[in-house]
Amino acid sequence: MSEPHLIILNDAQELYVRAAEEIAHVAGEAICTHGEFTICLSGGSTPAATYDLLATRFHLSVDWKEVQFYWGDERCVPPDHPESNFAMVNRTMLSKLALRPDQVHRMRGEDTPALAAVAYEHELRKRFGLGDGDFPRFDLVLLGLGDNRHTASLFPGDPALHETLRLAVSVEVDAEPRKRLTITPPVINNAQRVMFLAAGQGKAAAVKDVIEGPRDPDKFPAQIVEPHDGEIIWILDKAAASLLSHR
Ligand code: 6PG
């Protein structure tokens, strides 16, 4: 695994813009080399402004008809619910882009969680043309970092952290909404590029533990992210990076 690449900006506003620039750049490269860009989107609040910038200020920087949108996790709520990661992405980005329905591959948070996880695995297997034991290789997986060091919906101590075969699973976590769907570590670690976004003083201790802490993914789930043939990029603001010794 290559050393994580840290990009540290002065503040959250700069982070949102830089993340949009990086995503647009990666999209261009992927579309140029293999005709499409497959992005696995993060939920939570941090990426919202970046999604909006991609659909507005950077609208002309991406050939949107060649982009395939997936989700790394979803809350088990309807797609128009305030807690829905699909709803957030649709509001901030997708609704502002002229996309075909076949470009958007959302996790069905409104369905029975276990069935929704199986359905999402089928969708990934079909779209990426996977055989048994294969994993999709996203051009980019976007991830956030929870205060409790979770990422996607891989929470401390969850058996999903040790999943080796499934592509997506349903989990029950100690945060609202409790029932969630998440991609699994083998999917994240098969990506070409993984990009973490974290902003604010509130994330500094989590960033420190994950990047420089003792290796313990059950305690610090974001440490499970180790692409075996890909890179990790951390886009941080100064506050979130403030406890790092090497920055
Ligand atoms: C989710 C996310 C989750 C998120 C972190 C950080 O559905 O909540 O995918 O992993 O990225 O909780 O959330 P914030 O960006 O809101 O701090």
Residues whose N, C-alpha, C, O or C-beta is under 5 A from the ligand:
A	BS01	6PG	S42 G43 G44 S45 T46 D73 L143 G144 L145 G146 H150 T151 A152 S153
